[in-house]
Amino acid sequence: MKAIAIGYLRSDISGSAQNWDEIRIRSLAKRYGYDLAKTIVFNGGIQNPISQLIDVARRVEAEAVITPRRDHLGLEAPERLVRICDVITVDDHNTFARSYFGGVV
């Protein structure tokens, strides 16, 4: 069974490139061997988007969240998200690994 990943993007940041960002998330998930369960799309008006993303990641038991760029998560990859799953950015293939924090909390 493949590890599960979810995609995440903010429509207000992707703008007209949202469809392309979703394609790139699916492509990277496939290339890295993940089963992409879903892509979560929020806009700028959502309250506590990272908390909601964490809830979804826990519910589907995601091993990774894949996002187009770090700015979709805020200024930095949120530590509380990285504590439960790896965070991978499409643009630079950067991985923020939960193993840095000792795995699942």
Solvent accessible surface area in square Angstrom, and as a share of the most:
residue,aa,sasa,rsa
1,M,239,1.07
2,K,121,0.51
3,A,42,0.32
4,I,48,0.24
5,A,0,0.00
6,I,0,0.00
7,G,0,0.00
8,Y,1,0.00
9,L,0,0.00
10,R,52,0.19
11,S,32,0.21
12,D,77,0.40
13,I,51,0.26
14,S,9,0.06
15,G,42,0.41
16,S,127,0.82
17,A,44,0.34
18,Q,50,0.22
19,N,105,0.54
20,W,148,0.52
21,D,2,0.01
22,E,37,0.17
23,I,68,0.35
24,R,46,0.17
25,I,0,0.00
26,R,119,0.43
27,S,52,0.33
28,L,0,0.00
29,A,1,0.01
30,K,161,0.68
31,R,151,0.55
32,Y,91,0.34
33,G,36,0.34
34,Y,36,0.14
35,D,73,0.38
36,L,42,0.21
37,A,50,0.39
38,K,83,0.35
39,T,38,0.22
40,I,22,0.11
41,V,58,0.34
42,F,29,0.12
43,N,79,0.40
44,G,47,0.45
45,G,62,0.59
46,I,59,0.30
47,Q,142,0.63
48,N,102,0.52
49,P,32,0.20
50,I,15,0.08
51,S,41,0.27
52,Q,69,0.31
53,L,0,0.00
54,I,11,0.06
55,D,79,0.41
56,V,15,0.08
57,A,1,0.01
58,R,137,0.50
59,R,162,0.59
60,V,33,0.19
61,E,137,0.61
62,A,9,0.07
63,E,65,0.29
64,A,0,0.00
65,V,0,0.00
66,I,0,0.00
67,T,0,0.00
68,P,0,0.00
69,R,74,0.27
70,R,110,0.40
71,D,68,0.35
72,H,1,0.01
73,L,11,0.05
74,G,33,0.32
75,L,178,0.88
76,E,135,0.60
77,A,19,0.15
78,P,24,0.15
79,E,84,0.38
80,R,125,0.46
81,L,0,0.00
82,V,5,0.03
83,R,75,0.27
84,I,15,0.08
85,C,0,0.00
86,D,27,0.14
87,V,0,0.00
88,I,4,0.02
89,T,2,0.01
90,V,13,0.08
91,D,70,0.36
92,D,86,0.45
93,H,82,0.37
94,N,58,0.30
95,T,66,0.39
96,F,45,0.19
97,A,39,0.30
98,R,45,0.16
99,S,86,0.56
100,Y,180,0.69
101,F,57,0.24
102,G,69,0.66
103,G,18,0.17
104,V,111,0.64
105,V,115,0.66
